[in-house]
Every structure is written in C-alpha cells, then in structure tokens.
Amino acid sequence: MSVWDRLSLKGKRAVITGASRGLGFAMAEALGQAGAELILVARDPDKLHQAQQKLQEQQIPCHTLPADLSTPQGAEQMCQQVLDQFGTPDVLINNVGGRRIDLPTEELPLEQWLRILDLNLNQAFVCTKILGGAMLKRRWGRVINVASICAMIATPLIKGRSYETAKAALVMFTRATAADWAPYGVTVNAIAPGAFLTDTNRRWFQQRPGFQQQIEQEIPMRRLGSPEEIGPLALLLASDAASYITGAVFVIDGGRTLV
Ligand SMILES: NC(=O)c1ccc[n+]([C@@H]2O[C@H](COP(=O)([O-])OP(=O)(O)OC[C@H]3O[C@@H](n4cnc5c(N)ncnc54)[C@H](OP(=O)(O)O)[C@@H]3O)[C@@H](O)[C@H]2O)c1
C-alpha cells in the first residue's frame, strides 16, 4: 500500500467539534479532502450551514449537528445524537475550547474557573468516553484532543489560568487513555497549537493594539500560524499512516516553546 493510500480516509466517518470556523474547520476540511465523511458540531446553526456549504462545494460529504458543549450534559446529548443518527464514528476530534477569561488568579471567581474546565476538559472527557468508548468494540479508532502550548507554558501576556490547567489536564487525560486503549486499536493523541490567526484571536488583537506584534516577537518564525497549517497534522493522526502513534502530543507553534 502506498503512503498516499495510508493517508486516505475513504470510508471513514469523522466527528469534529467546534468545526464551523477556525482550527476545527481547517482540520475538518483536511480530513474531508482525504475522503472522510464529516459531522460538524458547533452552536450556531447558520455558521454550521455556511461551513457545510464551503465543504460541499469541494464535493465533501458533510452533516451538521448543532450542540452546545459548554456543559458535560450538552456533550452527552450530542454524543447520543451522533450514535443514534450516524452510528460509531471512526475519528473524533475534540477541538472545542478556549480561554475566554483574562483575569488574574487572585480575582478569578470559582464559577468562571469551573466554566473553563467544563469547556476545555470535561466535555472532551464525555465525548471521548462515549464516542471513543464505542470505537473499542470495533478495534479501530482515532481520538485527537486539541490542547495548547499553554499546557506546557504560561503566557505572561494573558491571564486566566483555568485555561492552562484544563489544557494540561487534557494532555494527561490523552496519555493515560492512550495507554488504556492501545490494545484495542484506538489511538488517542493531542495537538498543542501555539498562536494561530483565527477570528477569535483577530478580535483580541482589535481590542489590544500592538498585541499581535508582541506575540509575534515571541515566536522564532515571527508570525502566527495560519489555520490551514494544522490540517495535515490532524489528517496524519486520523489516518492509518499513524498506526503506531498513540499518547503523543504534537506541538505546532512556529518554535514558540523553543525559546
Ligand atoms: N487559535 C489559537 O491560536 C489556539 C491556540 C492554542 C490552542 N487553541 C485551541 O484550539 C481549539 C480551537 O480554537 P479556535 O481558535 O479555532 O476557536 P474559535 O475560532 O473560537 O472556533 C471555535 C469553534 O468552536 C465552536 N464553539 C465554541 N464554543 C462552543 C460550544 N460551547 N459548544 C460547541 N461549539 C462551540 C464555534 O462555533 P459556535 O460559536 O457557533 O459554537 C467554532 O466553530 C480550542 O480548543 C483552543 O483552545 C487555539
């Protein structure tokens, strides 16, 4: 089998959370271009529909599933819907997450702390348990958790340490689950992005003039990542080509964590 055949996702079904824009959309597009049938999850049905149209223009088979994953209950409902409507997926990308808060620890209310743990960690646990758990019986599956370089370093420029904490826990959840599920042919890996130029970050930059340049100065490549640069990495991890990779954390950050 050629290396291109091993990267093909023909006949595979992938659930991508937070897929209507940003990194989630870019990863969905890469998997779709490699032949996967996609199930896109996000809250806003109109944005989901727009994303679906962009993918269908490329002849990528694509379904949408509006759901709010900000609570474990919301995640549970979404997973049941996936199983009822589409059956067990082959690939799950747990991409929903975000910092949302810029408050120092000494001022951070407990409820905000818990909200960020729900958004970045607890819903990913629920989706992995239900959808990844269903893959075990079939003895083939791919779970990809989108963490952050903030699982390894704290960014001095933005506060809200619930984010660093949740992403670091997501990395250890990835490694421990990978060890448990390796005998079943279900791999569990994490991607740890540095700063990418997504809509959410564009908004931060508009609110704080000079902030983008400050961040770029910290990156050896002197630029932010472009969302499509994450697609090929997600594709590799979703494919048969990554059959011996599990429990790994792939940093993609233009060298930010090297300095
Ligand atoms: N961008 C970066 O520089 C960067 C760096 C490191 C790590 N990351 C991580 O990468 C992931 C994606 O980041 P991103 O910047 O691409 O995010 P984004 O641009 O903010 O996109 C978020 C996606 O998630 C959906 N979403 C947000 N909240 C949701 C919820 N409660 N339930 C369901 N869907 C929800 C959004 O659609 P709706 O709003 O319609 O729900 C959208 O499709 C996150 O886990 C983030 O922590 C990003």
The ligand as a Gaussian input file, in Angstrom:
#p B3LYP/6-31G(d) Opt

LIG

0 1
 N       -6.470000      29.787000      17.870000
 C       -5.372000      29.613000      18.564000
 O       -4.419000      30.397000      18.445000
 C       -5.255000      28.453000      19.504000
 C       -4.040000      28.226000      20.174000
 C       -3.922000      27.150000      21.028000
 C       -4.995000      26.291000      21.207000
 N       -6.161000      26.539000      20.559000
 C       -7.279000      25.622000      20.802000
 O       -7.791000      25.202000      19.556000
 C       -9.204000      24.993000      19.651000
 C       -9.918000      25.796000      18.580000
 O       -9.571000      27.138000      18.718000
 P      -10.050000      28.242000      17.656000
 O       -9.242000      29.450000      17.965000
 O      -10.081000      27.677000      16.301000
 O      -11.533000      28.519000      18.158000
 P      -12.607000      29.508000      17.530000
 O      -12.071000      30.256000      16.352000
 O      -13.078000      30.294000      18.684000
 O      -13.699000      28.480000      16.978000
 C      -14.426000      27.834000      17.868000
 C      -15.341000      26.833000      17.187000
 O      -15.933000      26.165000      18.263000
 C      -17.353000      26.406000      18.282000
 N      -17.745000      26.527000      19.682000
 C      -17.372000      27.473000      20.574000
 N      -17.954000      27.247000      21.769000
 C      -18.696000      26.129000      21.626000
 C      -19.545000      25.399000      22.490000
 N      -19.767000      25.797000      23.752000
 N      -20.178000      24.297000      22.016000
 C      -19.989000      23.897000      20.741000
 N      -19.201000      24.558000      19.871000
 C      -18.560000      25.656000      20.304000
 C      -17.532000      27.692000      17.453000
 O      -18.835000      27.823000      16.879000
 P      -20.065000      28.481000      17.703000
 O      -19.547000      29.740000      18.302000
 O      -21.160000      28.657000      16.709000
 O      -20.410000      27.458000      18.749000
 C      -16.468000      27.477000      16.387000
 O      -16.927000      26.564000      15.417000
 C       -9.594000      25.369000      21.086000
 O       -9.608000      24.222000      21.885000
 C       -8.437000      26.279000      21.521000
 O       -8.262000      26.290000      22.913000
 C       -6.320000      27.589000      19.717000

